[in-house]
Amino acid sequence: MVGNRQNLLYAECMEHINYQLIAIAAIVAISSPGPATLAIMGVSMSQGRRYGLVLAAGILTGSLFWSVSAAFGLAAIMHANVWLFEAIKYAGACYLIYLSYRSLRAAMANAPAQIAKVAEANMGATYVRGLLIHLTNPKAILFFAALYSLGVPAGIDLGGLLSVIFMLGVISATIFLGYAVLFSSSLVRHWYLKLRRFFEVVFAVLFGVAGFKLLAAKLSD
């Protein structure tokens, strides 16, 4: 009797979208340190608010792509095709290692002004860089796939799916753009300029560790 009641309660819960579960999981996962947030921090501190926001916009675009893909089942199809998922994983790992190399090169540069001057002609490249960070991140694919499978009941209508996509988009935009505004503040940039080489070396190490860890990770991870 108790078991039947529990099953009934579970079925009733799964008739509706669990917005609270989705929101909490999204806030914790998106705001936690990772390649996307590290990149936003680095660019915002070194190149200023405009570039931080542009990079965040690229990352947000990639996040929305995987959110929509998971909502309509593409993420599950990709995960079922191991070779494609593996290709994205290795591409992401190589890109993180490349970002590590860029940070090391920035740390060895004589003046931060030289870096800013080079970046001035590459606003579009900054957006693409952010986009690639998320498009080549297999963790993002798994995260959104798990989020939709746990918080969204099977057979939900289009309106329900769009509401979840919109909510996740608002959460992602708030966090990513918020990081760009926070880390491009005058106080944070002041300390970045004083400790520029230290920050760039830290970013290089973190990107490198993330990249090599991704290369060594099993698909089941």
C-alpha positions in Angstrom: 0.0 0.0 0.0 2.8 2.4 1.0 4.7 1.5 -2.2 1.7 2.2 -4.4 1.3 5.6 -2.7 4.9 6.4 -3.3 4.7 5.4 -6.9 1.5 7.5 -7.3 3.2 10.6 -5.8 6.2 10.1 -8.0 4.0 9.8 -11.1 2.2 13.0 -10.1 5.5 14.9 -9.6 6.7 13.7 -13.0 3.6 15.1 -14.7 5.0 18.6 -14.1 8.3 20.3 -14.8 10.5 20.4 -11.7 11.6 24.1 -12.2 13.1 24.3 -8.7 15.3 21.2 -9.2 16.4 22.5 -12.7 17.1 26.0 -11.4 19.2 24.9 -8.4 21.2 22.4 -10.4 21.8 25.0 -13.1 22.9 27.7 -10.8 25.4 25.5 -8.9 26.8 23.9 -12.1 27.1 27.1 -14.2 28.5 29.3 -11.5 31.1 26.8 -10.3 34.7 27.2 -11.6 35.3 25.7 -15.0 36.7 26.5 -18.5 33.9 28.9 -19.2 34.1 30.9 -16.0 37.9 30.9 -16.0 37.9 32.3 -19.5 35.5 35.0 -18.6 37.5 36.0 -15.6 40.8 36.1 -17.6 39.5 38.1 -20.5 37.5 40.5 -18.3 40.5 41.3 -16.2 43.1 41.5 -19.0 41.0 43.2 -21.8 38.2 44.9 -20.0 34.4 44.7 -19.8 33.6 44.9 -23.5 35.7 41.8 -24.3 34.5 40.0 -21.2 30.9 40.5 -22.2 31.6 39.5 -25.8 33.3 36.3 -24.6 30.5 35.6 -22.2 28.0 36.1 -25.1 29.9 33.4 -27.1 29.8 31.0 -24.2 26.1 31.8 -23.7 25.4 30.9 -27.3 27.1 27.6 -26.9 25.2 27.0 -23.7 21.9 27.7 -25.4 22.8 25.4 -28.3 23.4 22.4 -26.0 20.3 23.3 -24.0 18.1 23.3 -27.1 19.8 20.1 -28.3 19.2 18.3 -25.0 15.6 19.5 -25.0 14.9 18.0 -28.4 16.9 14.9 -28.0 20.0 15.7 -30.0 22.3 15.3 -27.0 21.1 11.8 -26.3 21.6 10.9 -30.0 25.2 12.2 -29.9 25.9 10.4 -26.6 24.6 7.2 -28.2 27.1 7.6 -31.1 30.3 7.1 -29.1 32.6 8.1 -31.9 31.0 11.6 -32.2 31.0 12.2 -28.5 34.6 11.1 -28.3 35.5 13.5 -31.1 34.0 16.4 -29.2 35.7 15.4 -26.0 39.2 15.3 -27.7 38.5 18.5 -29.6 37.6 20.2 -26.3 40.6 18.9 -24.5 42.9 20.2 -27.3 41.2 23.5 -27.2 41.7 23.8 -23.4 45.4 23.0 -23.9 45.6 25.7 -26.6 44.0 28.2 -24.1 46.7 27.1 -21.6 49.4 27.9 -24.2 47.8 31.3 -24.8 47.8 32.2 -21.1 51.5 31.1 -20.8 52.3 33.3 -23.8 50.4 36.2 -22.2 52.4 35.7 -19.0 55.7 36.0 -20.8 54.6 39.2 -22.7 56.5 42.3 -21.7 53.5 44.6 -21.3 49.7 44.0 -20.9 49.1 46.9 -23.3 50.6 44.8 -26.1 48.0 42.1 -25.5 45.2 44.6 -25.4 46.4 46.1 -28.7 46.3 42.7 -30.4 42.9 42.0 -29.0 41.5 45.3 -30.2 41.2 44.0 -33.7 39.7 40.7 -32.7 36.3 41.3 -31.1 34.8 38.7 -33.4 37.5 36.2 -32.5 36.7 36.8 -28.8 33.1 35.8 -29.4 34.2 32.7 -31.4 36.6 31.7 -28.7 33.8 31.8 -26.1 31.5 29.8 -28.5 34.2 27.1 -29.0 34.8 26.8 -25.3 31.2 25.6 -24.8 30.6 23.7 -28.1 33.7 21.5 -27.4 32.8 20.9 -23.8 31.4 17.4 -23.4 30.6 18.1 -19.8 28.0 20.7 -21.0 26.3 18.0 -23.2 26.1 15.6 -20.3 24.9 18.3 -17.9 22.0 19.5 -20.0 21.0 15.9 -21.0 20.9 15.0 -17.3 19.1 18.1 -16.4 16.3 17.6 -18.9 15.9 13.9 -18.1 15.6 14.6 -14.3 13.5 17.7 -14.3 11.4 17.4 -17.4 8.8 14.6 -17.7 8.5 12.6 -20.9 5.8 13.8 -23.3 5.9 17.4 -22.1 4.5 19.8 -24.7 6.5 22.3 -26.8 5.5 25.2 -24.5 6.9 23.4 -21.5 10.2 22.7 -23.2 10.5 26.3 -24.3 9.9 27.5 -20.8 12.8 25.4 -19.5 15.0 26.6 -22.3 14.1 30.2 -21.5 14.7 29.8 -17.8 18.1 28.1 -18.3 19.0 30.9 -20.8 18.2 33.6 -18.2 20.2 31.8 -15.5 23.2 31.3 -17.8 23.1 34.9 -19.0 22.9 36.2 -15.5 25.9 34.2 -14.3 28.1 34.5 -17.4 27.5 38.2 -18.0 27.6 38.8 -14.2 31.1 37.3 -14.1 32.2 39.6 -16.9 30.9 42.7 -15.1 32.4 41.6 -11.8 35.9 40.7 -13.0 36.2 43.8 -15.2 35.6 46.2 -12.3 38.3 48.8 -11.7 39.4 47.2 -8.4 39.8 43.7 -9.8 41.6 45.0 -12.9 43.9 47.0 -10.7 45.1 43.9 -8.9 45.2 41.9 -12.1 47.6 44.5 -13.6 49.8 44.3 -10.5 49.8 40.5 -10.5 49.3 39.9 -14.2 52.0 37.2 -14.7 50.8 35.3 -11.6 47.1 35.3 -12.8 48.1 34.2 -16.3 50.2 31.4 -15.0 47.4 30.2 -12.8 45.0 30.3 -15.8 47.5 28.4 -17.9 47.8 25.7 -15.2 44.1 25.4 -14.7 43.3 25.2 -18.4 46.1 22.7 -18.9 45.0 20.5 -16.1 41.4 20.6 -17.3 42.5 19.7 -20.9 44.8 16.8 -19.9 42.2 15.5 -17.4 39.6 15.5 -20.2 42.0 13.6 -22.5 42.5 11.0 -19.8 38.9 10.7 -18.8 36.8 7.7 -19.8 33.6 8.3 -21.7 31.6 7.0 -18.7 33.0 9.9 -16.6 
